[in-house]
């Protein structure tokens, strides 16, 4: 039976789709948010690009490499509410954050505003730049657990006095999975006179993005998490491109945004070149359908785990995307060492891949599911954690 547009209907979300990925058999992969899981079809497209590169390397790098990068950016741009000319393809969001911060003309005494949940690599980049420019890294407390968006906005607004030179904002926080009220936060920062860089590592493919409406100066995101791209595919969008340089200075220096970022020397760009295959895969199921399914799955998983453990989730539905955080029951650990030990046991003894973080006086699990997951795996996680309590 065909759909109205003549295509075969997509299989139902859940375990039937697991064979489309190269995941180990028998495991419960509930940590899609960390590194993604690339579909076999996209890996095949990436191999095709590598074969094309090796068949005639000189022709490929001199004639085909850059046009393929521009084609990937053009395919991505509509999902960002952006013009392709403002999009550069990079390998990961951390690389893009480095490019912006290390290009920015900080002066002694300038404030770089981050938050208590800023991603570790981004935090380190801010510290590195501050130490070399005389700027100061200032941290505001992002509430967690959080009741509503207004609580976040109030905390951020208070942190803007005195105004920072640059505010670094998350779109979706990594450790706590909060989908922030980004447009509102950017507007507050702009009203205070700050420039804004957004770390949107998790957002592409997870939530709607309209960069013109958001209004930041720079935005970066990964495509290998929720857009089904191969590992090492990300982008940097720049409303302000003047004096912006990649971390590797190469032949395109001072030649403009595309000249500098599109080619930084000989490298395997197949992850970026095969991005259209990842978008094809996503569109085969429907972006809205995947987004809706993953959001519903996150809410259901959070409710199921919180009920099983007698605990709480970290955020309301409005601040939840394709990931959720749930406090673990008392007795399974409370600090980083406890998180490391428990995560290793869940993987080695139960075949469950999950992210654990010490937060708010206890351990919290971050569940990040994709279209191949199902609720039986959530129940499996709930039971495995309960079994590891002392005297269980």
N, C-alpha and C positions, 0 to 999 in steps of 0.2 A: 504494500500500500504506500502511495506517495502523498506528500503534503501538497497543499494547493499550488505551491510554486514548482512542483515537479521533482522535488528532492526526496530522498529516502528520509523517513523520520529519524531523529537522533535517538539513541538508546536512552532509557530513563537514567537519571542521575543515581549514583550509588555503585555497588560492587561490580555491576556489569561493565563499568567503564575502566576498571582497574587494568585490564589487559591493554588499554591504549597507552599505558605508561610502563616504564621499565622498573618499577618498584619491586623489591624482593617479595617473594611469595610468603604469605603467612603473617607478615608484620602489619601492625596498625600504625600507619604513617599519619600522625595527628600534628605534624609540625611543618605543614606546607609553607608557612609564612617565613621560615628562616632562609631556605634556599630554593623553594619551589620544587616542582617535579615536571620535567620536560616531556611532553608527549613523544611517542616513537615517531610520529609523522614529522614533527619538527626536527628531531635528531637526524632523520633521513634527509631533510632539506639542508641541514647544516653540513652533512657529509657531502652533499652535492656541491655546495659552495666550496668546500675544501678541495674536492676533486677538480673543480674548475680552476681554482687557484694553482694547484700543483701541475695541471696539464700544460700551462704556459705562464709561468710566474711573472715574467717581465710584462707580457701583454696585460695580465690581470691587474697588477699593481699600477701600471702606467695608464691604462685605459678604462678598466672596469671597476676598480675598488671604490673610488669616490662616487661615481654615479649610483652604485648599489647602496652606499651609505645614504645618499640623498633620497633614493627611492624608499628606503626603510623609514626615514624621517617623515616623508610625505604620507606614507601609509599610517603612521602613528599619529600625526598631527590632529586629525579629526577627533580622536579620543581624548585630546587634551584641550580642545577649544582653542587651538593655536594655529599659527601659520608655520608651515614647514621651514621657512627661512629662519625662524627663531629657535629651531630645535637642532641641537647637536647630539650625535650618538656617542656615548661613552660606555665604559665597561661596568661601572657600578655607581651608585649614588654617592658613596664616600669619595670617589675620585672627583665627582662633580663638585661636591662641597669643598674639597681641597682647592679646586680651580678657582672658585669664587673667593674664598677667604684669603687665599695666597695672592690673588690679584687686587684685592681691595686696598685702597690707600689709607690704612689705619695710621693714626698718629698717637703719640703718648697721651694717655688719659682717656682715650676713646673706650666706650663700654660696648662689649659684645654680650648680648643677652641670650642665655640659654635657659633650660629648665631642669628640674630634678630628674626628669625622665629622658633627657636628650641621649640619643644613641652614643654608646661609648666611643666609637671611632670618630664621630662628629665632635664630641666633647674634646677628644685629644687634639683634633685639628684646631679647634678654637684655642686651646691652651698653647699649642705650638706657635700659632700666629701671634698670639698676645705676647708671648715671651720674646719674640723677635721684633715687635713693633712698639712695645710699651703700652699696648692696649690692656684693658682689664676685662676678664671674663666674670660676668655677674650672673647668678643663678636665681631664678624664681621658682617657688614651690608650686608644681602642678598637682592639684589635689588628686588623691587616690586612696581608697575608692571615691568615686565622685557621684553626686546626686543628679546634676544637670549641667547644661552648658553655661548657665549664668554663673555658676560657681567658678568655672574655669576663666571666664571672661573677667570676673572681678579680680581674681588673683593676678592675671596678666596685666590688667589695667594699672593696678597698684605698682607693679614692677617697672612701669614705664616712666616713673618719676624718681630720679632725673632721667631724661630720655637717653636711650642707647644710640650709638652710631649705627649699629646693625642688630636686628633681632633675628634669631634663628628659631624657626617654628617647625614643629612636626605637623604632618597632615594626619597620619595614624602613628601613634607611639608604638615603638617596637616591643618593649617589655610588658606594657600594660594594655595594649590593644585599644587605646582610646581613639576614636575618630573625632578629632577636634573641630570646633566651629571655626574653621580656618578663615573664611572670608571676613568674619567679624573680627578675629584677632589681627588680621592684616590691616584692616581699616583702623583699628585702635593704634597700631604701631605707626602707620602712616600719619595719623593725626598728631602723633607725638614727634614727628620729624625723622623717624628711623627708616633706614632701608631694610628690606625683608628678604631673607633667603629661606625657602621652604624645603625641608627634607621630607619628600613624599615617597620614601622608599617603598612603602606598602600600598600606596593608593592606586596606581594604574592597574586597571582590571578589577579592583575591589570596589571602587566607588566612582561616581561621576566626577569628572574634572573639567572645569571651565576656567582656564588660566586668565582669560580676559576679565572675568568677573571676580576672581580671587584677588587680583591686583598686586601680587608680589613682584619684586624685581627679578628674582631668580627662583626657579623651581626645578628640582631634580627628582627622578623616580626610577625604580627598577622595573624592567619588563619581564625578568626571569622569575618573579614571584607569582603574580596573579594574571599575567598576560600570556603565559605558556611559552615564553621565549626560552632560548638556550641560555645557559649560565654565562654571564658576562655581557648582558645586554641591558643598557640603561640609557637615560637621556638627560640632557641639561637644556632647559628652556631659559632664555635670557631676554627680558625686555630691555635691559641695559647691557649692551655688548661692547661698548667702548672700554678699552684697556682691560678686557677680560681675556685671559690666556689659559690654555690647558696646563696641566702640571708638567707635561713634557714639551719643551720648546723644540720645534723642528723646522722643516723647510718652509712652512707657511707663516712663520713669525712676521707679524705686522701686516699680514695679507688679509685680515678680516676674520670674522667669526668662523665661517666655513673652512677657509684655508687653513686656519690653525687647528681646529678641532677634528676635521674630517680625516686628516692624515697626520699621525704623529710618529711615523716611521714604520718599518716593516713589522707587521703583526698579523695574527690570525683574526680577521674581523668577521668570521663566519657567524658568530652569535648575533651580531647586528644585521648582517646581510640576510639571515634567515628569519628575522622578526616577522615579515609578512606571512610566513607559514604559521607562526604562533597566532597571529591575528585571524588567519583563515580558520584555524582550529577553534578559536573562541567564537567566531561568528557562525561556525557550523552548529553550535548549540544556542547561540544568541547571547550577546553580552548581558542584556537585561535579565534573561532567564538564569544565567550563571550567578549574576550578582544577587538576585532575589533568593535563589536556592542557598547560596553560601551564607547570606545574612540570616535566613530562617534556621539554617543548620547551627549557626553560632548561638543564636538565642535558645534553641532547643537543647543544645549541648550544655550551655551554661545552667539552664534550669534543671536539667537532669542531674548534673554533677552536684550542684548546690543542694538539691533535695537529698541525694544519696549520702552526702557528707555532713549535712546539717550546717552548711556555711552560707556564703554569699558570693554573688558575682561582683565584678569591679565597676560596672557601668550600666546605665539604663540602655534600653533598645536604641534610643536616638543617637547614642554615642558608640554604638557597636557596628562593626563592619562584618568582615568574614572571619574575624577572630574574637575570642572571648577569654576573659580571665576569671578564675574561680579560686577562692581561698581553699586550701587543703585542710583536712581535719586536723585537730590538735594531736600532737604526738609523732608526726612523721618528719619533723625537722622545722627549723625556723631561720637558718642562716644560709650563707652561700655554700658552705661545705655540705650542709644537709641537702641542699638542692642538687649538688653535683652527685652525691652518693645515691639519692633516690632516683634521679634521672637515669643513672647507669644501671641500677637494679631493674627499673621498669623496662629498659631496653634489653638487657642481657637475660633477665628471667621471664619476662612477659612478652617480649617482642613489640613493645609500645614505644614509639618515638614521639617525644613530647618536649616542650620547653617549660622549665620551672624557674621561678625567680623569687628571691627573698624580698618581700614588700610589706609595708604597713604592719610589721611585727610578726609576720608569718610567711609560710611558703604559698605561692600562688601558681597555679598551672595556667599556661596560655595554650588554648586549643585553637589550632588554625587548620580548618578542613577545606577540602576541595571537592570537586564533583565526583571523585572516586570513593569518598568516605560514606559511612552509614552509621546509624545510631547504635548498632550492636557494638561498634568499636568504642563508643562513648561508655557504654555499660561495662565493657571489658576494662577500660581505664578506671572507672569508679570502683570496681571490685578489686582490681590489683592494688590500688592505693590503700583501700581499707584493710587488705590482707597484710600490709606492711606496717601497720601500727603496732607498737609494742603490746605484747600479750594478745594479739589478735587471734 
